[in-house]
Amino acid sequence: MDALDLLSGDAQTFVEKVWASHVHVHRAEPDELVGLLSFADVDHLLTSTAIRTPAVRVARDGAVLPASAFTRSGSTLAGQPLTGLVDARKVADLFEDGATVVLQGLHRYWAPLTRLVAELELALGHPCQANAYLTPPGSQGFAVHSDSHDVFVFQTHGSKLWDVHPAPLEDHEDAREVLLEPGLSMYLPTGTPHAARAQDTVSLHVTVGINQLTWRSLVDRAVEQALAGLGDLDTHLPAGHLDRPGVLAQGLAERLGRLSDALGALDPQAVADAQASSFLQGRVTSPLGGSLLDRMALADLAGDTPLRRRPGRACVLQPDGDRLHLLLGDRRVTVPARITTAVEQLRGLLELTPDDLDLDPASSLVLCRRLVREGLLEVRR
């Protein structure tokens, strides 16, 4: 099951009918969501690792506590000071006293959520992030608030009662109550006011934020590219223009005309390709687990070596005459356009061997070795 199906059910229905329009609750197998981040996992991160701020925040009674309330100093590594180290005892004391512990940016360092967020980013085409909230029984970490991005919320331990209000927030009586338990996920559009309180057990939930890319950002990219060709926009306005307003209007009209011509000359496909490249290169969730082992196995890679697409790794194709560019996240691989059919075949397979591709044996091995080295494929063990 892919990330969007896990969190929202029918992915196509979600994208077409639910995105940015309604609160949406979905039930999945509890173990599938709990396995992404359990209470024991959070205990391990807080008590058995060198986790540091800003990866951890602590909030109580609606206020975020200063880092000094739950960190310690004085530790060194190779003679260099380590600052912001979380003090497990302080965190436990604050938690027992009713504080909520927030783990931030989990997609950067917790492998199950790294993979989930990576797959979700590819499914949606928008940057995503993951935080977790550990709340003691009967407590509420934050008052009613809204987020500047869409979020998925899913419970992995205990239960939490959510008050979801209409936007804009006008009448508390119109709030909808949603009790989240393990196996339930909820989607909240941007700007949806909400608050949540743990019930009679410890509550752990994960939020996946979706930082939407908008049409405005794409249009801005096109305008910026067109403006770069005008050349004289940074010269001063003419002296005395306050007494000669026609001078400004005439100069502006001339420049707007040139801007219009420059926009008309742009290739929309080229601007769109640049947007896709920028998004893929800026992603922080591109898991490469096992890639060192894979590289050491390249010499033994044969036609019947079992391979698979690495989860969460992008492979966007951009034709370019007699070449084909493969956008693989933070890098671009260029191959001859004549092997496009084989590359498309490879993109459509989750598991394969070099012999499965519609290429001669030598070319299949060259392509597969290259894509293992670049991180798109991994050796199945």
C-alpha positions in Angstrom: 0.0 0.0 0.0 1.4 3.4 -1.0 1.6 6.4 1.4 -1.4 8.2 0.0 -3.6 5.1 0.1 -2.5 4.4 3.7 -3.4 7.9 4.9 -6.5 8.7 2.8 -8.0 5.6 1.3 -8.7 5.9 -2.5 -5.9 8.1 -3.7 -7.6 9.3 -6.8 -10.8 10.2 -5.0 -8.8 12.0 -2.3 -6.9 14.2 -4.8 -9.9 15.1 -6.9 -12.6 15.6 -4.2 -11.0 16.1 -0.8 -7.8 18.1 -1.4 -8.2 21.5 0.3 -11.9 21.1 0.6 -13.1 18.9 3.5 -12.0 17.2 6.7 -11.5 13.6 5.8 -11.2 10.6 8.2 -9.8 7.3 7.1 -9.3 3.9 8.8 -6.4 1.7 8.0 -4.9 -1.4 9.7 -3.7 -0.2 13.1 -0.4 -2.0 12.8 0.4 -0.3 9.6 0.3 3.2 11.2 1.6 2.1 14.7 4.6 0.6 12.9 5.7 4.0 11.6 6.3 5.4 15.1 5.4 3.7 18.4 5.5 4.9 22.0 8.5 2.6 22.5 10.2 4.3 19.5 9.7 7.7 21.0 11.0 6.5 24.3 14.1 5.2 22.5 14.7 8.5 20.7 14.3 10.5 23.9 16.2 8.3 26.3 18.7 6.3 24.3 20.0 8.6 21.6 21.9 11.9 21.5 18.8 13.7 20.1 19.2 17.5 20.3 17.2 20.7 19.8 15.5 21.8 17.6 14.5 18.2 16.9 12.6 18.3 20.3 10.3 20.9 21.7 8.3 20.8 24.9 5.0 22.6 25.5 2.8 23.0 28.6 -0.4 24.9 29.1 -0.3 26.2 25.5 3.2 27.7 25.8 6.5 26.3 24.4 9.1 26.0 27.1 12.6 27.3 26.7 15.2 24.7 25.6 17.1 25.2 28.8 14.1 23.5 30.7 14.9 20.1 29.1 18.4 20.1 27.7 21.9 19.8 29.3 25.3 21.1 28.4 28.9 20.1 29.1 29.1 17.1 26.8 31.8 17.0 24.1 32.6 14.9 21.1 36.2 14.7 19.8 36.9 17.8 21.9 34.0 19.8 20.4 31.1 20.9 22.6 27.7 19.4 22.0 24.9 21.9 22.7 21.2 21.4 23.0 21.4 17.7 24.1 18.0 16.5 25.4 18.1 15.6 29.1 16.0 12.4 29.3 15.3 12.9 33.0 14.1 16.5 32.6 11.9 15.5 29.7 10.4 12.6 31.8 9.7 15.0 34.7 8.0 17.6 32.5 6.0 14.9 30.7 4.8 13.4 34.0 3.8 17.0 35.0 1.5 17.3 32.0 3.8 18.7 29.3 3.6 17.6 25.6 6.8 16.5 23.9 7.1 17.4 20.2 9.5 15.6 17.9 10.2 17.8 14.9 11.4 16.9 11.4 11.2 13.2 12.0 11.3 12.6 8.2 15.0 13.6 8.5 16.1 10.9 11.0 13.4 8.2 11.6 13.5 5.7 8.7 9.9 4.6 8.6 8.7 8.2 8.4 11.5 9.1 5.9 10.1 6.5 3.6 6.4 7.5 4.1 7.1 11.2 3.5 9.3 10.5 0.5 6.5 8.4 -1.1 3.9 11.0 -0.2 6.0 13.8 -1.8 6.2 11.9 -5.0 2.5 11.1 -5.0 1.4 14.7 -4.4 4.3 16.7 -5.9 4.5 18.9 -2.8 7.2 19.1 -0.1 6.1 17.3 3.1 7.4 17.0 6.7 6.6 14.9 9.8 6.3 15.8 13.5 5.1 13.8 16.4 3.2 14.8 19.6 3.5 12.8 22.8 0.9 14.0 25.3 0.2 12.6 28.9 -3.3 11.4 29.9 -5.9 14.2 30.0 -3.6 16.9 28.8 -3.7 19.3 25.9 -0.5 20.7 24.4 -1.8 23.6 22.4 -5.0 25.8 22.4 -7.2 26.1 19.3 -5.0 27.1 16.4 -4.7 26.6 12.6 -1.8 25.7 10.4 -0.5 27.4 7.3 -0.4 24.1 5.4 -2.5 21.0 4.9 -1.9 18.2 7.4 -2.5 14.5 7.7 -2.8 13.4 11.4 -2.7 9.8 12.5 -2.8 8.2 15.9 -0.2 5.5 16.9 -0.8 5.1 20.7 -3.7 5.9 23.0 -6.5 8.2 21.8 -7.0 11.9 21.4 -10.2 13.9 21.1 -10.0 16.6 18.4 -12.3 19.6 18.2 -12.2 20.7 14.5 -13.8 24.1 13.8 -15.1 25.7 10.6 -12.7 28.2 9.0 -12.7 31.1 9.8 -13.3 30.3 13.5 -16.6 32.0 14.4 -18.8 29.7 16.5 -17.3 27.1 18.8 -20.6 25.3 18.8 -20.1 24.3 15.2 -17.0 22.3 16.1 -16.9 18.7 15.0 -15.5 16.2 17.5 -13.2 13.4 16.1 -11.8 10.7 18.4 -8.6 9.4 16.9 -7.3 6.0 17.9 -4.6 3.8 16.4 -5.5 3.0 12.8 -7.4 6.3 12.2 -6.0 9.2 10.1 -7.5 12.6 9.5 -6.9 15.2 6.8 -7.2 18.9 7.7 -7.0 21.6 5.0 -4.9 24.7 5.4 -6.4 27.2 8.0 -8.7 24.7 9.8 -8.9 25.7 13.5 -8.4 22.7 15.8 -7.3 21.6 19.2 -6.9 18.1 20.8 -6.8 16.6 24.2 -5.4 13.2 25.2 -7.9 10.9 26.8 -7.3 8.5 29.7 -4.0 7.1 28.4 -0.8 8.5 26.9 -1.4 9.8 23.4 1.0 9.7 20.5 0.1 11.1 17.1 2.0 12.0 14.0 1.3 15.0 11.7 2.5 15.1 8.2 2.5 18.7 6.9 2.1 19.4 3.2 3.7 22.6 2.2 1.8 23.4 -1.0 3.4 24.6 -4.2 1.0 27.1 -5.9 0.4 28.3 -9.4 1.6 31.7 -8.1 5.1 30.2 -7.5 5.2 28.8 -11.0 4.0 32.1 -12.6 6.6 33.9 -10.4 9.3 31.6 -11.9 8.2 32.4 -15.4 8.0 36.2 -14.7 11.4 36.2 -13.0 12.9 34.4 -16.0 11.4 37.0 -18.4 12.5 39.9 -16.2 16.1 38.7 -16.3 16.2 39.5 -20.0 15.0 43.1 -19.8 18.3 44.3 -18.5 17.6 47.9 -17.4 15.2 47.5 -14.5 17.7 48.4 -11.9 18.5 51.8 -13.4 17.2 54.9 -11.5 13.9 56.5 -12.3 14.5 59.8 -14.2 15.2 62.9 -12.1 12.3 65.3 -11.9 9.7 62.6 -12.6 7.4 64.1 -9.9 6.9 67.2 -12.2 6.7 65.0 -15.3 4.4 62.1 -14.5 4.1 61.2 -18.2 7.8 60.3 -18.2 7.1 57.4 -15.7 4.1 56.2 -17.6 5.9 56.2 -20.9 8.9 54.4 -19.5 6.7 51.8 -17.7 4.6 51.2 -20.8 7.8 50.5 -22.8 9.1 48.1 -20.2 5.8 46.3 -19.7 5.6 45.8 -23.5 9.1 44.2 -23.5 8.1 42.1 -20.5 4.9 40.9 -22.4 7.1 40.0 -25.4 9.5 38.1 -23.2 6.7 36.2 -21.5 5.2 35.3 -24.8 8.6 33.9 -26.0 8.9 31.6 -23.0 8.6 27.9 -23.5 6.0 26.8 -20.9 7.4 23.2 -20.9 10.8 24.5 -20.1 9.5 26.5 -17.2 7.5 23.5 -16.0 10.6 21.2 -16.3 12.7 23.7 -14.3 10.0 23.7 -11.6 10.1 19.9 -11.4 13.9 19.8 -11.3 13.9 22.4 -8.5 11.4 20.5 -6.4 13.2 17.2 -6.8 16.6 18.6 -6.1 15.3 20.3 -3.0 13.8 17.2 -1.4 15.3 16.1 1.9 13.6 12.7 2.0 15.5 10.6 -0.5 16.3 7.4 1.5 19.5 5.6 0.4 19.7 2.8 3.0 22.0 0.0 1.9 23.6 1.9 -1.0 27.1 1.2 0.2 26.3 -2.6 0.2 24.8 -2.2 -3.2 27.9 -0.5 -4.6 30.1 -3.3 -3.3 27.9 -5.8 -5.1 28.0 -4.1 -8.5 30.9 -6.2 -9.8 28.8 -9.4 -9.3 25.6 -7.9 -10.8 24.4 -10.3 -13.6 21.4 -10.6 -15.9 19.5 -12.6 -13.3 20.4 -10.4 -10.2 17.1 -9.5 -8.4 16.7 -5.7 -8.2 13.9 -3.3 -7.1 13.0 0.3 -7.3 14.2 2.1 -4.2 11.1 3.4 -2.3 10.6 7.1 -2.4 13.2 7.7 -5.1 12.0 9.9 -8.0 12.5 9.0 -11.6 11.0 11.8 -13.8 11.7 11.6 -17.6 12.5 14.6 -19.7 13.0 14.0 -23.4 15.6 16.2 -25.1 16.1 15.3 -28.8 18.3 12.3 -29.1 18.8 12.3 -25.3 16.7 11.4 -22.3 17.2 13.0 -19.0 16.3 11.1 -15.8 15.6 13.3 -12.8 16.5 11.2 -9.8 16.1 13.7 -7.0 19.4 15.5 -6.3 20.9 14.4 -9.6 20.2 14.1 -13.3 21.3 11.1 -15.4 21.3 11.4 -19.2 21.0 8.4 -21.5 20.4 7.9 -25.2 16.8 8.5 -26.3 16.8 5.2 -28.1 16.5 3.3 -24.8 13.4 5.3 -23.7 11.2 2.2 -24.0 13.5 0.2 -21.6 13.6 3.1 -19.1 9.9 3.4 -19.1 9.6 -0.3 -18.7 12.0 -0.1 -15.7 10.0 2.8 -14.1 6.9 0.6 -14.3 8.4 -2.3 -12.4 8.8 -2.5 -8.7 11.0 -5.6 -8.9 13.0 -6.7 -11.9 16.2 -8.3 -13.2 18.4 -6.8 -15.9 17.2 -9.6 -18.2 13.6 -8.3 -17.9 14.5 -5.1 -19.9 14.0 -4.8 -23.6 17.7 -4.3 -24.3 20.6 -6.4 -25.3 22.2 -8.1 -22.2 25.3 -5.9 -22.1 23.3 -2.6 -22.4 20.9 -3.9 -19.7 23.8 -4.5 -17.3 25.3 -1.1 -18.0 22.0 0.7 -17.4 21.1 -1.2 -14.2 24.6 -0.8 -12.7 24.4 2.9 -13.4 21.0 3.2 -11.7 22.1 1.2 -8.7 25.0 3.5 -8.3 22.7 6.6 -8.6 20.3 5.2 -6.0 17.2 4.5 -8.1 17.6 0.7 -7.9 18.7 -1.5 -5.0 19.8 -5.1 -4.9 17.2 -7.4 -3.4 18.7 -9.4 -0.6 
